[in-house]
């Protein structure tokens, strides 16, 4: 059953959160279909004007969320994006009535605290295989979050793997790669397929694979070969392999020999890209006043001449 327009306010907000904070309308529609368990009969239902009814509900929900300040207006780019408020607000405190009331009364939501990192079941950090870890604190912390595992809960791990794939898809979209999220693959397949346009003239098909490995678990040559095989079977010209760990020397050499058809992004590059494109990472400029003392000014006495 499609339900009322109001029943799509929170699912639309949640869908964007699940998709990394921004997504194309197509991705939002797909996420909502899965979350609400819409069946073929629901998807086929139309308005009196012949428009898809559930998509009509989602677009109306987006309009309300925009007016409530929970979304940014990124319609010109074809991207729906959460605002800072939409990212930080406590969804448990929301319902359709509150959202509608805020919109019609032109009020403001109160921002609740973000969920702390301690919500995760297992936190661990591995030492750098190169010896002393020279990463900054924020880099270590981000890699720690990205590589969380729970040995006793495989369903939880799969959920985090799926989340990581969505984060990678969101990052690539910010890098102007139009990615359509695919069903998560566990056998070396592709995690996302889309297109990349150069100047709006040359368009290439591109796909990515995301591996959320522990910091000591390197991606090897067989992983690259399997990825290339999946690209070939889908007739895709370029691929992007993203991991939270590193690539073995053999994997790097294998990718290099493929004439730039496979781009590698390791954990170090990944966190820098997340920072550059401000995806889950924000920066704050801090001005520090440095005071220098001119010792000579206070101690120099020879040849000094004083005039009255």
Secondary structure in CASP SS format (residue, H / E / C, confidence):
PFRMAT SS
TARGET T0000
AUTHOR 0000-0000-0000
METHOD secondary structure of the structure
MODEL  1
X C 1.00
X C 1.00
X C 1.00
X C 1.00
X H 1.00
X H 1.00
X H 1.00
X H 1.00
X H 1.00
X H 1.00
X H 1.00
X H 1.00
X H 1.00
X H 1.00
X H 1.00
X H 1.00
X H 1.00
X H 1.00
X C 1.00
X C 1.00
X C 1.00
X E 1.00
X E 1.00
X C 1.00
X H 1.00
X H 1.00
X H 1.00
X H 1.00
X H 1.00
X H 1.00
X H 1.00
X H 1.00
X H 1.00
X H 1.00
X H 1.00
X C 1.00
X C 1.00
X C 1.00
X C 1.00
X H 1.00
X H 1.00
X H 1.00
X H 1.00
X H 1.00
X C 1.00
X E 1.00
X C 1.00
X C 1.00
X C 1.00
X C 1.00
X C 1.00
X E 1.00
X H 1.00
X H 1.00
X H 1.00
X H 1.00
X H 1.00
X H 1.00
X H 1.00
X H 1.00
X H 1.00
X H 1.00
X H 1.00
X H 1.00
X H 1.00
X H 1.00
X H 1.00
X C 1.00
X C 1.00
X C 1.00
X E 1.00
X E 1.00
X C 1.00
X C 1.00
X H 1.00
X H 1.00
X H 1.00
X C 1.00
X C 1.00
X E 1.00
X E 1.00
X E 1.00
X C 1.00
X H 1.00
X H 1.00
X H 1.00
X H 1.00
X H 1.00
X C 1.00
X C 1.00
X H 1.00
X H 1.00
X H 1.00
X C 1.00
X C 1.00
X H 1.00
X H 1.00
X H 1.00
X H 1.00
X H 1.00
X H 1.00
X H 1.00
X H 1.00
X H 1.00
X H 1.00
X C 1.00
X C 1.00
X C 1.00
X C 1.00
X C 1.00
X C 1.00
X C 1.00
X C 1.00
X C 1.00
X C 1.00
X C 1.00
X H 1.00
X H 1.00
X H 1.00
X C 1.00
X C 1.00
X C 1.00
X C 1.00
X C 1.00
X C 1.00
X C 1.00
X C 1.00
X C 1.00
X C 1.00
X C 1.00
X C 1.00
X C 1.00
X C 1.00
X C 1.00
X C 1.00
X C 1.00
X H 1.00
X H 1.00
X H 1.00
X H 1.00
X H 1.00
X H 1.00
X H 1.00
X H 1.00
X H 1.00
X H 1.00
X C 1.00
X C 1.00
X C 1.00
X C 1.00
X C 1.00
X C 1.00
X C 1.00
X H 1.00
X H 1.00
X H 1.00
X H 1.00
X H 1.00
X H 1.00
X H 1.00
X H 1.00
X H 1.00
X H 1.00
X H 1.00
X H 1.00
X H 1.00
X H 1.00
X H 1.00
X H 1.00
X H 1.00
X H 1.00
X H 1.00
X H 1.00
X H 1.00
X C 1.00
X C 1.00
X E 1.00
X E 1.00
X E 1.00
X E 1.00
X E 1.00
X C 1.00
X C 1.00
X C 1.00
X C 1.00
X C 1.00
X C 1.00
X C 1.00
X C 1.00
X C 1.00
X C 1.00
X E 1.00
X E 1.00
X E 1.00
X E 1.00
X E 1.00
X E 1.00
X E 1.00
X C 1.00
X C 1.00
X C 1.00
X E 1.00
X E 1.00
X E 1.00
X E 1.00
X E 1.00
X E 1.00
X E 1.00
X E 1.00
X E 1.00
X E 1.00
X C 1.00
X C 1.00
X C 1.00
X C 1.00
X C 1.00
X C 1.00
X C 1.00
X E 1.00
X C 1.00
X H 1.00
X H 1.00
X H 1.00
X H 1.00
X H 1.00
X H 1.00
X H 1.00
X H 1.00
X H 1.00
X H 1.00
X H 1.00
X H 1.00
X H 1.00
X C 1.00
X C 1.00
X C 1.00
X C 1.00
X E 1.00
X E 1.00
X E 1.00
X E 1.00
X E 1.00
X E 1.00
X C 1.00
X C 1.00
X C 1.00
X E 1.00
X C 1.00
X H 1.00
X H 1.00
X H 1.00
X H 1.00
X H 1.00
X H 1.00
X H 1.00
X H 1.00
X C 1.00
X C 1.00
X C 1.00
X C 1.00
X C 1.00
X E 1.00
X E 1.00
X E 1.00
X E 1.00
X C 1.00
X H 1.00
X H 1.00
X H 1.00
X H 1.00
X H 1.00
X H 1.00
X H 1.00
X H 1.00
X H 1.00
X H 1.00
X C 1.00
X C 1.00
X C 1.00
X C 1.00
X C 1.00
X C 1.00
X C 1.00
X C 1.00
X C 1.00
X C 1.00
X C 1.00
X C 1.00
X C 1.00
X C 1.00
X C 1.00
X C 1.00
X C 1.00
X C 1.00
X H 1.00
X H 1.00
X H 1.00
X H 1.00
X H 1.00
X C 1.00
X C 1.00
X C 1.00
X C 1.00
X C 1.00
X C 1.00
X C 1.00
X C 1.00
X C 1.00
END
